[in-house]
Amino acid sequence: MKVSQPQPVISHRMNWFQKFLLICSGGNIHILRKTPSEWNKFAGIGGIVLFTAIFATLSAGYAMFTVFDDIWISVAFAIVWGLMIFNLDRYIVSSIKKTGTWWNQLLMSLPRLILAAFLGIIISKPLELKIFEKEVNKQLNTIIQRNKTQLQAEMNGRIMQQSGPFETEKKQIAARAADYQRAYDSAAVELEKEILGKQSGLTSGKVGFGTNAKRKAELKEQRRQDLENYQKSVAPRLEYLDKEISKVYTNIETERNKTETFEDKFNGFAARLQALDELGKNSAVIALAAAFIMGLFITLEIAPVLVKLISAAGPYDYLLEKTENDYWLYSKEKIEKGNAGTDWRIEDFKDKLGN
């Protein structure tokens, strides 16, 4: 009689790294210990969740550094953000149950896919800024110079607006002074013609300093005095107008310097996003590369959800459903027993009360 050999006992042991990845996957570690055939699938899901959290940490750290320009604040925020994304991804993956029809599973997974895609976009943007950092810095300089040119045009408009009334009054004074100067010059010319004996409609034609020349000399002197008196009378007003115009230029120049200082610091996160957007509009290559990077991170973020969705139900899913059903039946049994006991005590109380 042939004696059958005993079957060897296969011992499935989980190393620490595998256990860590299984925890990252959001799976129930106690149930996974009983289903070693599922370890590779859940370890892969856990690895994707882990690396997504690492990329989220790097992305948040770079974004915060462009905002605060402080390494320790950036590191602290990056760690908090990475842990939050890690926990959120674990919840998204673990909340997908392989129960019901495929369409029902897809309908239940759709909000999770949308959320995962949104997270992928958030994670990808700061990393895009880092990848195209040189191009973004160059475009930032272009934006800063463009803003400065626009600022200078606005300042010139404000100078014209604020100094315009003063400049207009100065032109009016200058025009009036020019009239006095022309009157004086005309009197001087007529006096010279009268002395030299040049015949004209306003001169006698006699050489020498006669009666007409004397009268023209007095007219010339009167017009000189009128010119000097007018210049003296408007001198304080001209000084005031010059001071006001100078004040306008000084104030606006001071404001322009302050604004340009702020413009030189136009390198925050929002400014870099604007530069990246303009680069995408100006260069089809950069736009395509940025789209591929965003698509990569969206794919990376939704990969665990897709793996859970397209994979067939396995031993883990059956044990998980059984465990949850056992708890549900236990809870239902306790509720029914409690309700029945309460009803019996109420009826017993009524009977005793009636007696």
DASUL-V171858 format. One record per residue. N is the residue number from 1. PSI is psi in degrees with one decimal (none if undefined). OMEGA is omega in degrees with one decimal (none if undefined). D_LAST is the distance of its C-alpha to the last C-alpha in Angstrom with 2 decimals. Layout:
n:N psi:PSI omega:OMEGA d_last:D_LAST
n:N psi:PSI omega:OMEGA d_last:D_LAST
//
This chain:
n:1 psi:130.3 omega:-177.0 d_last:79.64
n:2 psi:125.8 omega:-179.9 d_last:79.31
n:3 psi:126.5 omega:-179.8 d_last:76.73
n:4 psi:140.3 omega:179.8 d_last:75.02
n:5 psi:139.4 omega:178.5 d_last:75.29
n:6 psi:141.6 omega:179.3 d_last:72.07
n:7 psi:135.5 omega:179.7 d_last:71.45
n:8 psi:142.7 omega:178.9 d_last:72.13
n:9 psi:121.4 omega:-179.5 d_last:69.16
n:10 psi:124.0 omega:-179.0 d_last:69.64
n:11 psi:119.5 omega:179.3 d_last:68.48
n:12 psi:113.2 omega:179.7 d_last:67.75
n:13 psi:139.7 omega:-176.8 d_last:68.26
n:14 psi:119.9 omega:178.1 d_last:67.82
n:15 psi:169.7 omega:-173.3 d_last:70.40
n:16 psi:-36.2 omega:-179.1 d_last:69.62
n:17 psi:-39.6 omega:177.4 d_last:71.28
n:18 psi:-41.2 omega:178.0 d_last:69.52
n:19 psi:-39.0 omega:179.0 d_last:66.19
n:20 psi:-43.1 omega:178.6 d_last:67.08
n:21 psi:-36.1 omega:177.5 d_last:67.89
n:22 psi:-37.7 omega:175.6 d_last:64.65
n:23 psi:-40.5 omega:178.5 d_last:62.75
n:24 psi:-29.7 omega:-178.1 d_last:64.84
n:25 psi:-13.6 omega:-179.3 d_last:63.84
n:26 psi:5.5 omega:179.2 d_last:60.19
n:27 psi:158.9 omega:177.2 d_last:59.12
n:28 psi:111.7 omega:-172.8 d_last:56.41
n:29 psi:-31.2 omega:-179.9 d_last:58.57
n:30 psi:-37.6 omega:177.1 d_last:56.12
n:31 psi:-37.0 omega:-179.9 d_last:56.11
n:32 psi:-30.5 omega:177.0 d_last:59.86
n:33 psi:-28.4 omega:-178.2 d_last:60.53
n:34 psi:-6.5 omega:-177.5 d_last:59.22
n:35 psi:73.0 omega:-177.4 d_last:61.38
n:36 psi:-22.3 omega:179.8 d_last:64.99
n:37 psi:-15.5 omega:-179.3 d_last:66.37
n:38 psi:-2.6 omega:-173.0 d_last:64.94
n:39 psi:-43.8 omega:-176.9 d_last:66.54
n:40 psi:-42.8 omega:-179.2 d_last:69.78
n:41 psi:-47.6 omega:-177.3 d_last:68.09
n:42 psi:-30.5 omega:175.5 d_last:65.77
n:43 psi:-39.1 omega:176.5 d_last:68.62
n:44 psi:-42.8 omega:177.3 d_last:70.70
n:45 psi:-42.9 omega:179.1 d_last:67.97
n:46 psi:-37.5 omega:177.6 d_last:67.53
n:47 psi:-41.2 omega:178.2 d_last:71.28
n:48 psi:-43.6 omega:179.0 d_last:71.38
n:49 psi:-41.5 omega:-179.1 d_last:68.53
n:50 psi:-48.8 omega:-177.2 d_last:70.33
n:51 psi:-31.4 omega:174.1 d_last:73.71
n:52 psi:-41.9 omega:178.2 d_last:72.24
n:53 psi:-36.4 omega:178.0 d_last:70.78
n:54 psi:-45.6 omega:177.6 d_last:74.21
n:55 psi:-38.7 omega:178.4 d_last:75.98
n:56 psi:-38.4 omega:178.1 d_last:73.43
n:57 psi:-46.7 omega:178.6 d_last:74.17
n:58 psi:-41.8 omega:-179.9 d_last:77.92
n:59 psi:-47.5 omega:-179.3 d_last:77.53
n:60 psi:-37.7 omega:178.9 d_last:75.43
n:61 psi:-44.3 omega:178.9 d_last:77.79
n:62 psi:-42.6 omega:-179.5 d_last:80.83
n:63 psi:-44.0 omega:-178.3 d_last:79.13
n:64 psi:-31.2 omega:179.2 d_last:78.04
n:65 psi:-35.2 omega:176.8 d_last:81.49
n:66 psi:-22.0 omega:-178.7 d_last:83.12
n:67 psi:-53.2 omega:-172.8 d_last:80.76
n:68 psi:-21.6 omega:-178.1 d_last:80.71
n:69 psi:36.3 omega:178.9 d_last:83.87
n:70 psi:121.8 omega:-173.1 d_last:82.19
n:71 psi:-38.1 omega:-175.4 d_last:81.81
n:72 psi:-40.3 omega:175.4 d_last:78.92
n:73 psi:-40.8 omega:-179.9 d_last:76.77
n:74 psi:-43.8 omega:-180.0 d_last:77.58
n:75 psi:-43.7 omega:-179.3 d_last:76.67
n:76 psi:-47.1 omega:179.9 d_last:73.36
n:77 psi:-38.5 omega:-179.0 d_last:72.34
n:78 psi:-42.2 omega:179.9 d_last:73.59
n:79 psi:-44.5 omega:179.1 d_last:71.43
n:80 psi:-45.0 omega:-179.4 d_last:68.30
n:81 psi:-43.3 omega:178.8 d_last:69.06
n:82 psi:-41.8 omega:178.3 d_last:69.79
n:83 psi:-37.8 omega:179.3 d_last:66.52
n:84 psi:-45.0 omega:178.1 d_last:64.61
n:85 psi:-40.2 omega:178.5 d_last:66.40
n:86 psi:-47.9 omega:-179.1 d_last:65.83
n:87 psi:-38.3 omega:-179.9 d_last:62.08
n:88 psi:-41.9 omega:178.0 d_last:61.90
n:89 psi:-40.1 omega:177.6 d_last:63.88
n:90 psi:-41.4 omega:179.8 d_last:61.67
n:91 psi:-42.7 omega:-179.5 d_last:58.59
n:92 psi:-45.2 omega:-178.2 d_last:60.30
n:93 psi:-45.1 omega:-175.7 d_last:61.28
n:94 psi:-21.0 omega:-178.1 d_last:58.05
n:95 psi:-7.9 omega:179.1 d_last:55.94
n:96 psi:119.7 omega:-179.3 d_last:57.66
n:97 psi:136.9 omega:178.5 d_last:55.64
n:98 psi:55.2 omega:178.5 d_last:57.40
n:99 psi:154.2 omega:-179.7 d_last:54.56
n:100 psi:-175.0 omega:-179.2 d_last:54.56
n:101 psi:165.1 omega:-179.3 d_last:57.69
n:102 psi:-38.6 omega:179.0 d_last:60.95
n:103 psi:-36.4 omega:176.9 d_last:60.76
n:104 psi:-40.3 omega:176.7 d_last:57.31
n:105 psi:-40.3 omega:179.1 d_last:58.68
n:106 psi:-42.1 omega:179.3 d_last:61.66
n:107 psi:-39.9 omega:178.3 d_last:59.49
n:108 psi:-27.6 omega:-177.6 d_last:57.40
n:109 psi:-16.7 omega:-175.0 d_last:60.65
n:110 psi:-49.1 omega:177.3 d_last:62.48
n:111 psi:-34.2 omega:179.4 d_last:61.12
n:112 psi:-37.1 omega:177.1 d_last:61.87
n:113 psi:-41.0 omega:178.7 d_last:65.39
n:114 psi:-45.3 omega:178.8 d_last:66.00
n:115 psi:-41.8 omega:180.0 d_last:64.83
n:116 psi:-40.3 omega:177.9 d_last:66.99
n:117 psi:-40.8 omega:178.4 d_last:70.00
n:118 psi:-42.6 omega:177.4 d_last:69.54
n:119 psi:-37.5 omega:177.9 d_last:69.48
n:120 psi:-39.6 omega:177.7 d_last:72.61
n:121 psi:-44.4 omega:-179.5 d_last:74.43
n:122 psi:-41.3 omega:-178.0 d_last:73.42
n:123 psi:-36.1 omega:-172.3 d_last:74.63
n:124 psi:-32.9 omega:-172.7 d_last:77.86
n:125 psi:-53.2 omega:178.6 d_last:79.25
n:126 psi:-35.6 omega:179.2 d_last:80.09
n:127 psi:-32.9 omega:173.1 d_last:81.57
n:128 psi:-41.9 omega:178.9 d_last:83.69
n:129 psi:-38.7 omega:-179.7 d_last:84.99
n:130 psi:-39.7 omega:-179.1 d_last:85.96
n:131 psi:-41.8 omega:-179.8 d_last:87.63
n:132 psi:34.4 omega:-173.1 d_last:89.69
n:133 psi:-44.3 omega:-178.4 d_last:90.17
n:134 psi:-45.2 omega:179.3 d_last:93.97
n:135 psi:-38.1 omega:179.6 d_last:93.89
n:136 psi:-41.9 omega:178.7 d_last:91.10
n:137 psi:-39.9 omega:178.5 d_last:93.11
n:138 psi:-42.8 omega:179.3 d_last:96.16
n:139 psi:-32.3 omega:176.0 d_last:94.21
n:140 psi:-42.1 omega:177.4 d_last:92.70
n:141 psi:-38.4 omega:177.1 d_last:96.23
n:142 psi:-43.7 omega:179.6 d_last:97.05
n:143 psi:-41.4 omega:-179.9 d_last:94.00
n:144 psi:-45.3 omega:179.5 d_last:94.90
n:145 psi:-37.9 omega:178.1 d_last:98.48
n:146 psi:-41.8 omega:178.2 d_last:97.33
n:147 psi:-37.9 omega:178.8 d_last:94.97
n:148 psi:-40.0 omega:178.0 d_last:97.81
n:149 psi:-43.1 omega:177.2 d_last:100.12
n:150 psi:-38.8 omega:178.1 d_last:97.55
n:151 psi:-42.5 omega:-179.9 d_last:96.96
n:152 psi:-39.2 omega:178.3 d_last:100.72
n:153 psi:-40.6 omega:177.7 d_last:100.95
n:154 psi:-40.7 omega:179.0 d_last:98.11
n:155 psi:-40.8 omega:178.0 d_last:99.77
n:156 psi:-39.7 omega:177.0 d_last:103.10
n:157 psi:-40.9 omega:178.5 d_last:101.44
n:158 psi:-36.6 omega:177.2 d_last:99.87
n:159 psi:-45.1 omega:179.5 d_last:103.26
n:160 psi:-38.2 omega:-177.8 d_last:104.92
n:161 psi:-45.4 omega:-174.6 d_last:102.23
n:162 psi:-35.2 omega:-178.7 d_last:102.19
n:163 psi:-7.0 omega:-176.9 d_last:105.94
n:164 psi:-50.4 omega:179.7 d_last:107.01
n:165 psi:-38.3 omega:179.4 d_last:107.50
n:166 psi:-43.1 omega:178.8 d_last:109.51
n:167 psi:-38.8 omega:179.0 d_last:111.67
n:168 psi:-42.9 omega:179.3 d_last:112.28
n:169 psi:-38.1 omega:177.2 d_last:113.46
n:170 psi:-39.7 omega:178.7 d_last:115.72
n:171 psi:-38.7 omega:177.8 d_last:117.26
n:172 psi:-43.4 omega:177.7 d_last:117.89
n:173 psi:-42.4 omega:179.8 d_last:119.59
n:174 psi:-38.3 omega:178.9 d_last:121.62
n:175 psi:-41.6 omega:178.7 d_last:122.68
n:176 psi:-40.9 omega:177.5 d_last:123.78
n:177 psi:-36.1 omega:177.9 d_last:125.68
n:178 psi:-36.0 omega:176.4 d_last:127.32
n:179 psi:-46.3 omega:177.3 d_last:128.52
n:180 psi:-40.3 omega:-179.1 d_last:130.11
n:181 psi:-39.8 omega:179.3 d_last:131.68
n:182 psi:-38.9 omega:177.6 d_last:133.15
n:183 psi:-41.2 omega:178.9 d_last:134.58
n:184 psi:-44.6 omega:-179.2 d_last:136.21
n:185 psi:-40.2 omega:179.2 d_last:137.58
n:186 psi:-42.3 omega:178.4 d_last:138.98
n:187 psi:-37.5 omega:179.0 d_last:140.74
n:188 psi:-40.1 omega:179.3 d_last:142.16
n:189 psi:-43.8 omega:180.0 d_last:143.54
n:190 psi:-36.9 omega:177.4 d_last:145.12
n:191 psi:-41.9 omega:179.7 d_last:146.75
n:192 psi:-41.2 omega:178.4 d_last:148.20
n:193 psi:-39.5 omega:-179.1 d_last:149.60
n:194 psi:-41.6 omega:-179.9 d_last:151.12
n:195 psi:-40.4 omega:-177.5 d_last:152.85
n:196 psi:-9.7 omega:177.2 d_last:154.17
n:197 psi:24.9 omega:178.6 d_last:155.37
n:198 psi:126.8 omega:-175.7 d_last:153.34
n:199 psi:130.3 omega:174.9 d_last:153.40
n:200 psi:179.2 omega:179.9 d_last:150.05
n:201 psi:-20.4 omega:-177.1 d_last:148.41
n:202 psi:-0.3 omega:-179.5 d_last:147.26
n:203 psi:158.3 omega:-177.8 d_last:150.34
n:204 psi:-21.5 omega:-178.8 d_last:153.92
n:205 psi:4.6 omega:179.9 d_last:155.64
n:206 psi:132.7 omega:-179.8 d_last:157.73
n:207 psi:141.5 omega:176.7 d_last:157.92
n:208 psi:174.1 omega:-175.6 d_last:157.09
n:209 psi:80.7 omega:-177.9 d_last:154.76
n:210 psi:-158.3 omega:-177.2 d_last:155.49
n:211 psi:-44.9 omega:179.4 d_last:153.60
n:212 psi:-39.7 omega:179.7 d_last:151.26
n:213 psi:-39.6 omega:178.8 d_last:150.61
n:214 psi:-42.0 omega:179.8 d_last:149.86
n:215 psi:-38.0 omega:179.0 d_last:147.39
n:216 psi:-32.7 omega:176.1 d_last:145.72
n:217 psi:-40.3 omega:177.6 d_last:145.56
n:218 psi:-38.1 omega:178.5 d_last:143.76
n:219 psi:-40.0 omega:178.6 d_last:141.37
n:220 psi:-44.7 omega:179.9 d_last:140.75
n:221 psi:-39.9 omega:179.6 d_last:140.08
n:222 psi:-42.4 omega:-179.4 d_last:137.72
n:223 psi:-31.4 omega:175.2 d_last:135.74
n:224 psi:-44.1 omega:178.5 d_last:135.63
n:225 psi:-39.6 omega:177.6 d_last:134.23
n:226 psi:-42.7 omega:179.3 d_last:131.68
n:227 psi:-48.2 omega:-178.6 d_last:130.58
n:228 psi:-41.3 omega:179.2 d_last:130.35
n:229 psi:-40.5 omega:179.7 d_last:128.58
n:230 psi:-42.6 omega:178.9 d_last:126.00
n:231 psi:-40.7 omega:177.9 d_last:125.48
n:232 psi:-38.6 omega:-176.9 d_last:125.04
n:233 psi:-33.7 omega:-177.3 d_last:122.62
n:234 psi:-7.5 omega:-178.3 d_last:120.36
n:235 psi:-48.0 omega:178.0 d_last:120.57
n:236 psi:-38.9 omega:179.7 d_last:117.53
n:237 psi:-40.6 omega:177.2 d_last:115.57
n:238 psi:-40.5 omega:177.9 d_last:116.54
n:239 psi:-41.9 omega:178.1 d_last:115.54
n:240 psi:-44.1 omega:179.6 d_last:112.14
n:241 psi:-41.6 omega:178.6 d_last:111.68
n:242 psi:-39.6 omega:179.0 d_last:112.67
n:243 psi:-41.9 omega:180.0 d_last:110.19
n:244 psi:-41.4 omega:177.7 d_last:107.36
n:245 psi:-42.7 omega:178.3 d_last:108.26
n:246 psi:-37.5 omega:178.9 d_last:108.47
n:247 psi:-40.5 omega:178.1 d_last:105.09
n:248 psi:-47.7 omega:179.9 d_last:103.56
n:249 psi:-41.6 omega:-178.4 d_last:105.06
n:250 psi:-46.0 omega:-178.8 d_last:103.99
n:251 psi:-45.8 omega:-178.3 d_last:100.36
n:252 psi:-35.3 omega:177.7 d_last:100.00
n:253 psi:-41.1 omega:176.7 d_last:101.79
n:254 psi:-44.4 omega:178.6 d_last:99.43
n:255 psi:-39.3 omega:179.2 d_last:96.44
n:256 psi:-41.3 omega:178.5 d_last:97.97
n:257 psi:-42.2 omega:178.1 d_last:98.48
n:258 psi:-43.7 omega:-178.8 d_last:94.86
n:259 psi:-39.3 omega:178.2 d_last:93.66
n:260 psi:-32.5 omega:176.0 d_last:95.97
n:261 psi:-41.8 omega:176.3 d_last:94.55
n:262 psi:-37.9 omega:179.4 d_last:91.10
n:263 psi:-36.9 omega:178.2 d_last:92.55
n:264 psi:-24.1 omega:178.1 d_last:94.10
n:265 psi:16.0 omega:-178.7 d_last:90.61
n:266 psi:71.1 omega:-178.5 d_last:89.33
n:267 psi:26.7 omega:179.1 d_last:88.20
n:268 psi:-173.1 omega:-175.4 d_last:84.41
n:269 psi:-45.9 omega:-179.9 d_last:81.92
n:270 psi:-38.8 omega:178.7 d_last:81.81
n:271 psi:-39.6 omega:178.8 d_last:85.61
n:272 psi:-36.9 omega:175.4 d_last:85.93
n:273 psi:-40.3 omega:177.6 d_last:83.55
n:274 psi:-42.9 omega:178.9 d_last:85.78
n:275 psi:-42.2 omega:178.9 d_last:88.85
n:276 psi:-39.2 omega:178.1 d_last:87.31
n:277 psi:-43.1 omega:178.7 d_last:86.40
n:278 psi:-36.2 omega:176.5 d_last:89.98
n:279 psi:-41.6 omega:178.7 d_last:91.36
n:280 psi:-36.3 omega:179.1 d_last:89.32
n:281 psi:-31.0 omega:-176.9 d_last:90.66
n:282 psi:-22.0 omega:-176.4 d_last:94.24
n:283 psi:117.6 omega:179.4 d_last:94.27
n:284 psi:-30.8 omega:-179.4 d_last:92.87
n:285 psi:-47.3 omega:179.8 d_last:93.19
n:286 psi:-39.2 omega:177.8 d_last:91.00
n:287 psi:-42.3 omega:179.6 d_last:88.47
n:288 psi:-42.1 omega:179.8 d_last:88.31
n:289 psi:-42.5 omega:179.0 d_last:88.03
n:290 psi:-38.1 omega:178.8 d_last:85.24
n:291 psi:-39.9 omega:178.5 d_last:83.38
n:292 psi:-40.3 omega:179.1 d_last:83.73
n:293 psi:-44.8 omega:178.0 d_last:82.46
n:294 psi:-43.4 omega:178.1 d_last:79.43
n:295 psi:-37.2 omega:178.4 d_last:78.81
n:296 psi:-46.2 omega:-177.6 d_last:79.09
n:297 psi:-32.5 omega:174.8 d_last:76.38
n:298 psi:-43.8 omega:177.6 d_last:74.10
n:299 psi:-43.0 omega:179.2 d_last:74.55
n:300 psi:-38.4 omega:-176.9 d_last:73.94
n:301 psi:-38.2 omega:-177.5 d_last:70.74
n:302 psi:-6.1 omega:-177.6 d_last:69.26
n:303 psi:-47.0 omega:179.7 d_last:70.52
n:304 psi:-38.4 omega:179.2 d_last:67.35
n:305 psi:-42.3 omega:-180.0 d_last:65.20
n:306 psi:-39.9 omega:178.8 d_last:67.62
n:307 psi:-45.5 omega:178.2 d_last:67.72
n:308 psi:-33.7 omega:-175.6 d_last:63.95
n:309 psi:-43.9 omega:-173.7 d_last:64.00
n:310 psi:-15.8 omega:-179.5 d_last:66.83
n:311 psi:146.9 omega:178.9 d_last:66.10
n:312 psi:155.6 omega:177.8 d_last:64.21
n:313 psi:133.8 omega:-178.4 d_last:60.80
n:314 psi:-173.2 omega:-179.6 d_last:61.32
n:315 psi:-38.1 omega:179.7 d_last:59.46
n:316 psi:-45.3 omega:-178.2 d_last:58.36
n:317 psi:-38.1 omega:179.2 d_last:56.73
n:318 psi:-43.5 omega:179.5 d_last:54.92
n:319 psi:-37.9 omega:178.3 d_last:53.65
n:320 psi:-43.2 omega:178.4 d_last:52.65
n:321 psi:-40.5 omega:179.3 d_last:50.71
n:322 psi:-44.2 omega:-179.9 d_last:49.06
n:323 psi:-46.6 omega:179.7 d_last:48.13
n:324 psi:-37.4 omega:179.0 d_last:46.68
n:325 psi:-37.6 omega:177.9 d_last:44.81
n:326 psi:-42.5 omega:178.4 d_last:43.39
n:327 psi:-36.7 omega:179.2 d_last:42.08
n:328 psi:-42.9 omega:178.4 d_last:40.69
n:329 psi:-40.5 omega:178.4 d_last:38.90
n:330 psi:-44.1 omega:179.3 d_last:37.59
n:331 psi:-41.7 omega:-179.8 d_last:36.34
n:332 psi:-41.0 omega:179.3 d_last:34.78
n:333 psi:-44.1 omega:179.4 d_last:33.05
n:334 psi:-39.4 omega:179.7 d_last:31.64
n:335 psi:-44.0 omega:-179.6 d_last:30.44
n:336 psi:-42.5 omega:178.3 d_last:28.75
n:337 psi:-42.2 omega:179.1 d_last:27.07
n:338 psi:-42.9 omega:179.3 d_last:25.96
n:339 psi:-42.9 omega:179.7 d_last:24.57
n:340 psi:-42.4 omega:178.9 d_last:22.76
n:341 psi:-39.5 omega:178.4 d_last:21.26
n:342 psi:-42.9 omega:179.3 d_last:20.20
n:343 psi:-41.8 omega:-179.4 d_last:18.60
n:344 psi:-41.4 omega:-179.5 d_last:16.65
n:345 psi:-36.1 omega:178.2 d_last:15.43
n:346 psi:-44.7 omega:179.1 d_last:14.44
n:347 psi:-40.6 omega:178.7 d_last:12.50
n:348 psi:-38.6 omega:178.6 d_last:10.81
n:349 psi:-40.1 omega:178.7 d_last:10.04
n:350 psi:-42.8 omega:-179.8 d_last:8.69
n:351 psi:-44.3 omega:179.0 d_last:6.30
n:352 psi:-37.2 omega:179.3 d_last:5.20
n:353 psi:-38.2 omega:178.5 d_last:5.55
n:354 psi:-39.2 omega:179.3 d_last:3.80
n:355 psi:none omega:none d_last:0.00
//
